[in-house]
């Protein structure tokens, strides 16, 4: 959930256009959140396990 909210905030998706933005970017948002969740499971702890944007970007290059 946090990764989805981060993605929305970084793409300036305001409340008025949120529905349209989500429909147009669903695959990108879910892919970002999925990579974030996958990386989180590779480390122990809570905050320590959260990936950086660099980590997520590197994982997306593997796709």
N, C-alpha and C positions, 0 to 999 in steps of 0.2 A: 504494500500500500504506500509506503514511504517513497519508493522509487517512482511510482505513478505520479504522486503529488509533486515530487522533484521535477519530473519531466514536464508536467503542466506548468510549473512556475518558471522553468527555464525557457519555455516557449511562449510566455506571456498569454496564456489562455485565460481570458477573463470570463466572468460568469455569463455574460451575454452570449458569447460565441462558443461556450464550452461544449455544447451538444454537437455542433458542426465540427469543431476541432477534433473531438474524440472520434467521430465517424471517419474523418479524413486521415487520422493518424493512429488508428487503433493498433495496427500491426507494429508500427515503430514503438509505441508506448509499451505494449505487452512484451515485445522483444527486449526492450531496455530493462523492464521490471524482471523478466525472466533471467537475464544475465546477472542482474544484481542479486537476485535470490540464489542463483546457482553458486556464485562466488562466495556468498555469505556462508554457505554450508561447508566451505573448505577450511575454515578456521574455527578455533575455539573462542568462546566468549560472545558477548553481545556487541558492544560498541567496537571492540577490536576487530570483529569479524566483518564489519561493514566495508565494502570495497570502495576504492577511490574511483573517480571518473576515468583516470588513466587505466586502471584495472579493467573497467567495463569496456572501454574503447579497445583495449588489446584483445579482449575476448571476442569482440565483434569482428575483428579482422580475421579470426579463425573461421568464422561462418563462411 
